[in-house]
Amino acid sequence: MENLSHPAWIEIDLGQFRKNIEAIRRKIGASLLCFPIKANAYGHGLVPMGQAAARCGVDMIAVSCLREGVELRKGNVACPILVFGAIHEREIDDLIDYGLEFSISSRFKAELVARKCKGRKCRVHIEVDTGMHRTGMRPETAYEVFLELKRQECFEIRGIYSHLATADEPNHSFAFAQIEAFTRLRQKIEDEGVLWHLANSGGVSFYPTSYFDMVRPGLLCYGLVPNGSKDPEIRPFFSLKARISYFKVVEAGRGISYGHLYTTEQQTRIVTVPVGYGDGYCRSLTNRASVLIRGQRYKAAGRICMDQLMVDIGTSEAYVGEVVTLIGQDGGEEISIWDLSSLTESDPREILCRFNERIPRLYS
């Protein structure tokens, strides 16, 4: 820790990650586990988390685009990798050459791939739109495309999948309707060699009938249960910390930071923390967020800057170089991802994805 070249850092507890994977395995029984690792592994670090997932024995990794899949392959991640995003013609050669599985989301996309294969085998998953209305084919079209691809030697159909739109809410009628539509398509196709997958984290948490052959619980793998529900076996393993960079005593009635949106009520001690919105710590947390110092909670004071934020510690003591916890636990106190998402009226996935590469990750 003392040798860090940056005054802020993110701690990733891979031991807890393994525990989350094991807990999900127990819940899903015989279903396979696909680990979504898109968007820099939800801010946890793409290649290190891919390598950790492979060591944990996940059955498949899912990414959003070709670039993420190539980075994982260059990082020596050898397990099956599925690219979710709708493909472009110029990407097809690399998708095949890097051994990536990818989505066929329309008849047009299937025709593009067939023209580019040139005797090579393409490992594909047919994407079905059961109600998300983002990408994918209607179930009746998916059935026709499946039959067409089966007749072509260049295609190895690895899976058929869809995505739940409302599963973060338990007992939602539309989630049940999507599961039913997906089930009907499976009954129609009846192919034992194909992996059927539908369940996201909400599906795994609240809809056991959505498990099918494989599940894709992104949020759960990262230790967060949809809609803030609790699971004693699932814990986040992402912490954000920094060292105090400056200390000052400020008189009563003085404004702090840009716009003087915070005014001291009495003589107080202000410490500066070298984290800001340029690192991914939201500017909208201004005058809302808290941090932990020596196990005590203190309010962030004034506008969050690009590279720094200020904290009012009152009459308490804190020194330059002391550790500040912005996300995570210190003593009996905790600041969670859910806390920050609630303060910013956003989603925990969005909070995590904001943290960029300026802040180094430490894996343990």
TAWO-V124086 format. One record per run of one state. SS is the DSSP state (H for helix, E for strand, L for the rest). FROM is the first residue (numbers start at 1). TO is the last residue. Records with the same first field share a line. If there is no record, write none. Layout:
SS = FROM-TO / FROM-TO
This chain:
L = 1-7 / 13-13 / 29-31 / 37-37 / 43-45 / 56-59 / 64-65 / 75-80 / 84-88 / 98-100 / 105-106 / 118-121 / 129-136 / 138-138 / 151-154 / 162-172 / 190-194 / 198-200 / 207-207 / 211-213 / 216-217 / 222-225 / 229-237 / 251-254 / 257-257 / 261-261 / 264-267 / 274-282 / 286-289 / 294-295 / 301-308 / 315-322 / 331-332 / 336-336 / 344-347 / 355-359 / 364-364
E = 8-12 / 32-36 / 60-63 / 81-83 / 101-104 / 122-128 / 137-137 / 155-161 / 195-197 / 214-215 / 238-250 / 255-256 / 262-263 / 268-273 / 290-293 / 296-300 / 309-314 / 323-330 / 333-335 / 360-363
H = 14-28 / 38-42 / 46-55 / 66-74 / 89-97 / 107-117 / 139-150 / 173-189 / 201-206 / 208-210 / 218-221 / 226-228 / 258-260 / 283-285 / 337-343 / 348-354
